[in-house]
């Protein structure tokens, strides 16, 4: 057995508490759209805001917690900074809850300018929301910089990025998880700095009457938001590189192909967000083409190399299948399937038809709910099982994985069907012309509840191990 990192156990508690609540918020929205809770339509957009920001934030910090835990095996991140990041996250969540529940703030998780300052909610709720993001972003930026500092104390930047592998040298050995973490954390700094600039511009408009340029604000918003969501996925993938070998009985080492692919990610991921601005015709045309090319290219280096690497790792291996290894494989599959949906949507000729439909939440629910979530839950179970060594229940584990899988795929399949039938996103209620959307929403709600049931079964297996690890 191996003692669990106390900070990692605290982050697990944050996820275990917030995730079921956020699932229920998603089921609530689909219930309203499905005609079950029409009387609560007024709460649809505040809950959409809380659900979106909450899910993005929870799974970003969960993936950061994984990488922070992985890095402690090789370097020494600051425990004080880790505690600061946790406290900052909790404070940011509290401020977010105040802005939504007391201020009815409802601009959506993307809070596109100038909507936060033009809505029906009071100005103080918008400011509270912006302060919430400020606290969260500051805490995460400090945390990110500390993890990079810890890596830099052992490896140079060129070594941590695996440039010596590209040059044909194998020394010093750099674990793939460290290489992926370095790439992702560098890009995270860029994304979080853009968030700082964006928030400063918001504050200048509120307090100094400074008029912002809407196109600049939209670029900053999606450079920050799209990049952070992608990087959370990459940080989760680092867990697969690190712990899948334990279950396959084979090493998964860094090499030239792995180094080249993940360095390409660092170049590509910062430009893929342009596909969110295809509808903005004043955006320079060259940037639109860059967005499509980068969106296509981003699917090749990381996902193809990782997926084929994982398949080769387990091919003819004496795999030990339990909840961890099952969820790892399901998570990689969800990442791949969601990526296909994203590439389809990022094609300009297709995007003009799908951009404002439910196809968009379909693809990001796929690689988040069936991808990142499974990878994170796999790692959490791995840590708790290693810390306690309690007997495992194969039936309960497989039932949990099966319920979450059917629930997740049902949720986003309803989104995909609705998107293919041109059902628009962000509608609280559907008019008669969009009656098909009501049925898709109703079934989506049922599948969300099935996923929640599977997650509760997961908590039955992992939660008691977490408790034993905390109290032992």
C-alpha positions as CSV (number, residue, x, y, z in Angstrom):
1,X,0.0,0.0,0.0
2,X,1.1,3.6,-0.6
3,X,-0.1,6.5,1.5
4,X,-2.2,9.0,-0.4
5,X,-1.3,12.7,-0.8
6,X,-3.5,14.7,1.7
7,X,-3.9,17.5,-0.8
8,X,-5.1,15.0,-3.4
9,X,-7.6,13.6,-0.9
10,X,-9.0,17.1,-0.3
11,X,-9.4,17.7,-4.0
12,X,-11.3,14.4,-4.3
13,X,-13.7,15.7,-1.6
14,X,-14.4,18.8,-3.7
15,X,-15.1,16.7,-6.7
16,X,-17.3,14.2,-4.9
17,X,-19.4,17.0,-3.4
18,X,-19.8,19.3,-6.3
19,X,-20.1,16.8,-9.2
20,X,-23.5,15.3,-8.2
21,X,-24.9,18.8,-7.7
22,X,-23.8,19.9,-11.1
23,X,-25.2,16.7,-12.7
24,X,-28.6,17.5,-11.1
25,X,-28.4,21.1,-12.5
26,X,-27.8,19.6,-16.0
27,X,-30.8,17.2,-15.4
28,X,-32.8,20.2,-14.3
29,X,-32.1,22.1,-17.5
30,X,-33.1,19.2,-19.7
31,X,-36.2,18.8,-17.6
32,X,-37.2,22.4,-18.3
33,X,-36.5,21.9,-22.0
34,X,-38.4,18.6,-21.9
35,X,-41.5,20.2,-20.6
36,X,-41.4,18.7,-17.1
37,X,-40.5,21.9,-15.1
38,X,-41.8,24.7,-17.2
39,X,-42.8,26.7,-14.2
40,X,-39.1,27.0,-13.3
41,X,-38.1,28.4,-16.6
42,X,-36.8,31.6,-15.0
43,X,-34.0,29.6,-13.3
44,X,-32.9,27.9,-16.5
45,X,-30.2,30.5,-17.5
46,X,-28.8,31.0,-14.0
47,X,-28.5,27.2,-13.7
48,X,-26.9,27.0,-17.2
49,X,-24.3,29.5,-16.0
50,X,-23.6,27.6,-12.8
51,X,-23.6,24.2,-14.5
52,X,-21.2,25.4,-17.2
53,X,-18.7,27.3,-15.0
54,X,-19.0,24.6,-12.4
55,X,-18.2,21.7,-14.6
56,X,-15.4,23.4,-16.4
57,X,-13.9,24.6,-13.1
58,X,-14.3,21.3,-11.2
59,X,-12.7,19.1,-13.9
60,X,-9.9,21.6,-14.6
61,X,-8.9,21.6,-10.9
62,X,-9.4,17.8,-10.7
63,X,-7.0,17.3,-13.6
64,X,-4.6,19.8,-12.1
65,X,-4.8,17.8,-8.8
66,X,-3.9,14.7,-10.7
67,X,-0.9,16.2,-12.3
68,X,0.2,17.8,-9.0
69,X,0.0,14.3,-7.4
70,X,1.9,12.7,-10.3
71,X,4.6,15.3,-10.1
72,X,5.3,14.6,-6.4
73,X,6.8,11.3,-7.6
74,X,9.5,13.1,-9.4
75,X,9.7,16.7,-8.1
76,X,8.7,18.7,-5.1
77,X,5.8,21.2,-5.6
78,X,5.1,23.5,-2.7
79,X,2.5,22.2,-0.2
80,X,1.7,25.8,0.8
81,X,0.9,26.7,-2.8
82,X,-1.3,23.6,-3.1
83,X,-3.2,24.7,0.0
84,X,-3.5,28.2,-1.4
85,X,-5.0,26.9,-4.7
86,X,-7.6,24.8,-2.7
87,X,-8.6,27.8,-0.5
88,X,-8.8,30.1,-3.6
89,X,-11.0,27.6,-5.4
90,X,-13.4,27.2,-2.5
91,X,-13.6,31.0,-2.1
92,X,-14.2,31.4,-5.8
93,X,-17.0,28.8,-5.8
94,X,-18.7,30.6,-2.9
95,X,-18.6,33.9,-4.8
96,X,-20.0,32.1,-7.8
97,X,-22.9,30.7,-5.8
98,X,-23.7,34.1,-4.4
99,X,-23.8,35.7,-7.9
100,X,-26.1,33.0,-9.3
101,X,-28.4,32.2,-6.4
102,X,-28.7,35.6,-4.9
103,X,-28.0,37.8,-7.9
104,X,-29.6,35.5,-10.6
105,X,-26.6,36.1,-12.8
106,X,-27.2,34.3,-16.1
107,X,-24.7,35.2,-18.8
108,X,-23.6,31.7,-19.4
109,X,-20.2,30.2,-18.6
110,X,-18.7,31.9,-21.6
111,X,-19.9,35.3,-20.3
112,X,-19.5,36.9,-23.7
113,X,-19.0,40.7,-23.7
114,X,-21.1,42.8,-23.3
115,X,-23.8,40.5,-21.9
116,X,-22.5,40.4,-18.3
117,X,-23.0,44.2,-18.1
118,X,-26.3,44.3,-20.0
119,X,-28.4,41.6,-18.5
120,X,-31.5,42.0,-16.3
121,X,-29.5,41.0,-13.2
122,X,-28.1,43.7,-10.8
123,X,-24.6,45.0,-11.5
124,X,-23.3,43.7,-8.2
125,X,-24.1,40.1,-9.3
126,X,-22.1,40.6,-12.5
127,X,-19.2,42.1,-10.4
128,X,-19.4,39.2,-8.0
129,X,-19.2,36.7,-10.9
130,X,-16.1,38.6,-12.3
131,X,-14.5,38.6,-8.9
132,X,-15.2,34.9,-8.6
133,X,-13.3,34.3,-11.8
134,X,-10.5,36.6,-10.7
135,X,-10.0,34.6,-7.5
136,X,-10.2,31.3,-9.3
137,X,-7.8,32.4,-12.1
138,X,-5.3,33.9,-9.7
139,X,-5.2,30.8,-7.5
140,X,-4.8,28.5,-10.5
141,X,-2.1,30.7,-12.1
142,X,0.0,30.6,-9.0
143,X,-0.5,26.9,-8.7
144,X,0.5,26.4,-12.3
145,X,3.6,28.5,-12.0
146,X,4.7,26.5,-8.9
147,X,4.3,23.2,-10.7
148,X,6.4,24.6,-13.5
149,X,9.0,25.8,-11.0
150,X,9.2,22.3,-9.4
151,X,9.7,20.7,-12.8
152,X,12.4,23.3,-13.7
153,X,14.4,22.5,-10.6
154,X,15.0,19.0,-11.9
155,X,14.9,19.3,-15.7
156,X,15.7,22.2,-18.1
157,X,12.9,23.4,-20.3
158,X,14.4,21.6,-23.3
159,X,14.6,18.3,-21.3
160,X,11.1,18.6,-19.8
161,X,9.7,19.1,-23.3
162,X,11.6,16.1,-24.5
163,X,13.7,17.9,-27.1
164,X,16.6,15.5,-26.5
165,X,14.4,12.6,-27.6
166,X,13.7,14.5,-30.8
167,X,17.4,14.9,-31.3
168,X,17.9,11.1,-30.9
169,X,19.2,11.0,-27.3
170,X,17.5,9.0,-24.5
171,X,19.1,10.7,-21.4
172,X,17.9,12.1,-19.2
173,X,14.8,10.0,-18.8
174,X,11.7,12.1,-18.7
175,X,8.4,10.3,-17.8
176,X,5.7,11.0,-20.5
177,X,3.4,12.4,-17.8
178,X,6.0,15.0,-17.0
179,X,6.4,15.9,-20.6
180,X,2.6,16.2,-21.1
181,X,2.3,18.2,-17.9
182,X,5.0,20.7,-19.0
183,X,3.3,21.2,-22.4
184,X,-0.1,21.7,-20.8
185,X,1.1,23.9,-17.9
186,X,2.9,26.3,-20.3
187,X,-0.2,26.6,-22.4
188,X,-2.3,27.1,-19.2
189,X,-0.1,30.1,-18.2
190,X,-1.0,31.7,-21.6
191,X,-4.7,30.9,-21.2
192,X,-4.8,32.2,-17.6
193,X,-2.9,35.4,-18.5
194,X,-5.4,36.1,-21.2
195,X,-8.2,35.7,-18.6
196,X,-6.4,38.3,-16.5
197,X,-6.3,40.7,-19.4
198,X,-10.0,40.0,-20.1
199,X,-11.1,40.6,-16.5
200,X,-9.0,43.8,-16.3
201,X,-10.8,45.1,-19.4
202,X,-14.2,44.3,-17.8
203,X,-13.2,46.2,-14.6
204,X,-12.0,49.2,-16.7
205,X,-15.4,49.4,-18.3
206,X,-17.3,49.1,-15.1
207,X,-15.3,51.5,-13.0
208,X,-13.8,53.9,-15.6
209,X,-16.3,53.8,-18.4
210,X,-13.7,52.4,-20.8
211,X,-15.4,51.1,-24.0
212,X,-14.1,47.7,-25.0
213,X,-13.8,46.2,-28.5
214,X,-16.3,43.3,-28.7
215,X,-14.1,41.3,-31.1
216,X,-11.1,41.6,-28.9
217,X,-13.1,40.6,-25.8
218,X,-14.5,37.5,-27.7
219,X,-11.1,36.5,-28.8
220,X,-9.7,36.7,-25.3
221,X,-12.7,34.8,-23.9
222,X,-12.4,31.9,-26.2
223,X,-8.6,31.9,-26.1
224,X,-8.9,31.4,-22.4
225,X,-12.0,29.2,-22.2
226,X,-11.4,26.9,-25.1
227,X,-7.7,26.4,-24.3
228,X,-8.4,25.7,-20.6
229,X,-11.0,23.0,-21.5
230,X,-8.6,21.3,-23.9
231,X,-5.7,21.5,-21.4
232,X,-7.9,19.9,-18.7
233,X,-8.3,16.9,-21.1
234,X,-4.6,16.7,-21.7
235,X,-3.8,16.8,-18.0
236,X,-6.2,14.0,-17.5
237,X,-4.6,12.0,-20.3
238,X,-1.3,12.3,-18.4
239,X,-2.9,10.0,-15.8
240,X,-3.3,7.3,-18.5
241,X,0.3,7.5,-19.4
242,X,1.3,7.2,-15.8
243,X,-0.9,4.4,-14.4
244,X,-2.1,2.3,-17.3
245,X,1.3,0.5,-17.3
246,X,0.6,-0.7,-13.8
247,X,-2.4,-2.6,-15.1
248,X,-0.8,-3.8,-18.3
249,X,2.5,-4.8,-16.7
250,X,4.5,-2.9,-19.4
251,X,6.3,0.4,-19.4
252,X,5.0,3.4,-21.4
253,X,8.2,5.4,-22.0
254,X,8.8,8.7,-23.7
255,X,10.4,8.5,-27.1
256,X,10.8,10.6,-30.2
257,X,7.2,10.2,-31.5
258,X,5.7,11.0,-28.1
259,X,7.9,14.1,-27.8
260,X,7.2,15.4,-31.3
261,X,3.5,14.9,-30.9
262,X,3.1,16.7,-27.6
263,X,5.4,19.5,-28.7
264,X,3.1,19.9,-31.7
265,X,0.2,20.2,-29.3
266,X,1.9,23.2,-27.6
267,X,2.0,24.9,-31.0
268,X,-1.5,23.9,-32.1
269,X,-3.7,24.2,-29.1
270,X,-3.3,27.9,-28.8
271,X,-4.7,28.5,-32.2
272,X,-7.6,26.1,-32.4
273,X,-10.0,28.4,-30.6
274,X,-10.5,30.5,-33.8
275,X,-13.1,28.0,-34.9
276,X,-15.4,29.6,-32.3
277,X,-15.4,32.8,-34.3
278,X,-16.4,31.7,-37.8
279,X,-19.6,33.7,-37.4
280,X,-17.7,36.9,-36.7
281,X,-17.2,38.1,-40.3
282,X,-15.1,41.0,-39.3
283,X,-12.5,38.6,-38.0
284,X,-9.6,38.5,-40.5
285,X,-10.2,35.7,-42.9
286,X,-6.7,34.2,-42.5
287,X,-7.4,33.6,-38.8
288,X,-10.5,31.6,-39.7
289,X,-8.5,29.3,-41.9
290,X,-5.8,29.0,-39.2
291,X,-8.6,27.9,-36.9
292,X,-9.8,25.1,-39.2
293,X,-6.3,23.9,-39.9
294,X,-5.3,24.0,-36.2
295,X,-8.6,22.2,-35.2
296,X,-7.8,19.4,-37.7
297,X,-4.2,19.2,-36.7
298,X,-4.8,19.1,-33.0
299,X,-6.6,15.7,-33.4
300,X,-3.5,14.0,-34.8
301,X,-0.4,14.5,-32.6
302,X,-1.8,13.8,-29.1
303,X,-4.9,11.7,-29.7
304,X,-3.6,9.4,-32.4
305,X,-0.3,8.8,-30.7
306,X,-1.9,8.3,-27.3
307,X,-4.7,6.0,-28.6
308,X,-2.4,3.8,-30.6
309,X,0.1,3.8,-27.8
310,X,-2.5,2.7,-25.3
311,X,-3.7,-0.1,-27.7
312,X,-0.2,-1.3,-28.2
313,X,0.4,-1.2,-24.5
314,X,-2.4,-3.6,-23.7
315,X,-2.2,-5.8,-26.9
316,X,-1.4,-9.3,-25.7
317,X,-0.7,-7.9,-22.2
318,X,-1.8,-9.7,-19.0
319,X,-4.2,-6.8,-18.2
320,X,-5.6,-6.5,-14.7
321,X,-9.1,-5.2,-15.3
322,X,-10.7,-3.3,-12.5
323,X,-12.6,0.0,-12.1
324,X,-9.4,2.0,-12.7
325,X,-8.3,0.3,-15.9
326,X,-11.9,0.1,-17.3
327,X,-12.5,3.8,-16.8
328,X,-9.1,4.7,-18.3
329,X,-9.9,2.9,-21.5
330,X,-13.4,4.3,-21.6
331,X,-12.0,7.8,-21.0
332,X,-9.6,7.5,-23.9
333,X,-12.5,6.3,-26.1
334,X,-14.7,9.2,-25.1
335,X,-11.9,11.6,-25.9
336,X,-11.5,10.1,-29.4
337,X,-15.3,10.1,-30.1
338,X,-15.7,13.7,-28.8
339,X,-12.8,14.8,-30.9
340,X,-14.4,13.5,-34.0
341,X,-17.5,15.5,-33.2
342,X,-15.4,18.5,-32.6
343,X,-13.5,18.2,-35.9
344,X,-16.8,17.9,-37.8
345,X,-18.0,21.1,-36.1
346,X,-14.8,22.9,-36.8
347,X,-15.1,22.5,-40.5
348,X,-16.2,25.9,-41.8
349,X,-18.8,24.6,-44.3
350,X,-20.4,22.4,-41.6
351,X,-20.1,24.9,-38.8
352,X,-22.3,27.5,-40.6
353,X,-25.1,24.9,-40.1
354,X,-24.2,23.5,-36.7
355,X,-22.7,26.4,-34.8
356,X,-25.8,27.5,-32.9
357,X,-27.3,24.0,-32.6
358,X,-27.1,21.4,-29.8
359,X,-24.3,19.7,-31.8
360,X,-21.9,22.0,-29.9
361,X,-22.8,20.8,-26.4
362,X,-22.9,17.3,-27.9
363,X,-19.2,17.2,-28.7
364,X,-17.9,18.9,-25.5
365,X,-20.1,16.7,-23.3
366,X,-18.6,13.7,-25.1
367,X,-15.0,14.4,-24.5
368,X,-15.7,15.8,-21.0
369,X,-18.3,13.5,-19.6
370,X,-17.2,10.3,-21.3
371,X,-13.6,11.3,-21.6
372,X,-12.0,13.6,-18.9
373,X,-14.5,12.6,-16.2
374,X,-13.7,8.9,-16.6
375,X,-9.9,9.5,-16.6
376,X,-10.1,11.5,-13.4
377,X,-12.4,9.0,-11.7
378,X,-10.0,6.2,-12.7
379,X,-7.1,8.0,-11.2
380,X,-9.0,8.8,-8.0
381,X,-10.0,5.1,-7.6
382,X,-6.4,4.1,-8.3
383,X,-5.0,6.3,-5.5
384,X,-7.6,5.3,-3.0
385,X,-7.2,1.6,-3.7
386,X,-3.4,1.8,-3.4
387,X,-3.8,3.6,-0.1
388,X,-6.2,1.1,1.5
389,X,-5.9,-2.3,-0.3
390,X,-9.5,-3.0,0.4
391,X,-11.1,-6.0,-1.4
392,X,-12.7,-5.0,-4.7
393,X,-16.2,-5.9,-5.8
394,X,-16.1,-6.7,-9.6
395,X,-19.9,-6.8,-9.9
396,X,-20.3,-3.3,-8.3
397,X,-17.4,-1.9,-10.3
398,X,-18.7,-3.1,-13.6
399,X,-22.3,-2.1,-12.8
400,X,-21.0,1.4,-12.0
401,X,-18.9,1.7,-15.2
402,X,-21.8,0.3,-17.3
403,X,-24.4,2.8,-15.8
404,X,-22.1,5.8,-16.2
405,X,-21.2,4.7,-19.8
406,X,-24.8,4.2,-20.9
407,X,-25.8,7.4,-19.1
408,X,-23.0,9.5,-20.6
409,X,-23.5,8.2,-24.2
410,X,-27.2,8.7,-23.9
411,X,-26.8,12.3,-22.7
412,X,-24.7,13.3,-25.7
413,X,-26.4,11.1,-28.2
414,X,-29.6,13.1,-27.5
415,X,-27.6,16.3,-28.1
416,X,-26.1,14.9,-31.4
417,X,-29.6,13.9,-32.7
418,X,-31.0,17.3,-31.7
419,X,-28.1,19.1,-33.4
420,X,-28.4,17.1,-36.5
421,X,-32.1,18.2,-36.6
422,X,-31.1,21.9,-36.2
423,X,-32.4,22.2,-32.6
424,X,-30.8,25.5,-31.4
425,X,-28.8,25.6,-28.2
426,X,-29.5,27.9,-25.2
427,X,-33.3,27.7,-25.6
428,X,-35.0,27.2,-22.3
429,X,-38.3,26.2,-24.0
430,X,-38.9,25.0,-27.5
431,X,-41.7,26.5,-29.7
432,X,-44.0,24.3,-31.7
433,X,-41.6,24.5,-34.7
434,X,-38.9,22.8,-32.6
435,X,-41.1,20.3,-30.9
436,X,-38.5,17.5,-31.5
437,X,-36.2,19.2,-29.1
438,X,-38.6,18.5,-26.2
439,X,-38.4,14.8,-26.7
440,X,-34.6,14.8,-27.0
441,X,-34.4,16.9,-23.8
442,X,-36.6,14.5,-21.9
443,X,-34.6,11.5,-22.8
444,X,-31.4,13.4,-22.1
445,X,-32.6,14.1,-18.6
446,X,-33.3,10.4,-18.0
447,X,-29.8,9.5,-19.2
448,X,-28.3,12.1,-17.0
449,X,-30.0,10.5,-14.0
450,X,-28.7,7.1,-15.1
451,X,-25.2,8.5,-15.1
452,X,-25.8,10.0,-11.7
453,X,-26.8,6.5,-10.4
454,X,-23.6,5.0,-11.8
455,X,-21.6,7.7,-10.1
456,X,-23.3,7.0,-6.8
457,X,-22.3,3.4,-7.2
458,X,-18.7,4.6,-8.0
459,X,-18.8,6.6,-4.7
460,X,-19.9,3.4,-2.9
461,X,-16.7,1.7,-4.1
462,X,-14.2,4.7,-4.1
463,X,-15.8,6.8,-1.3
464,X,-15.3,4.2,1.4
465,X,-11.7,3.8,0.3
466,X,-11.3,7.6,0.4
467,X,-12.6,7.7,3.9
468,X,-10.3,4.9,5.0
469,X,-7.4,6.8,3.5
470,X,-8.3,10.0,5.2
471,X,-8.9,8.5,8.7
472,X,-6.0,6.0,8.7
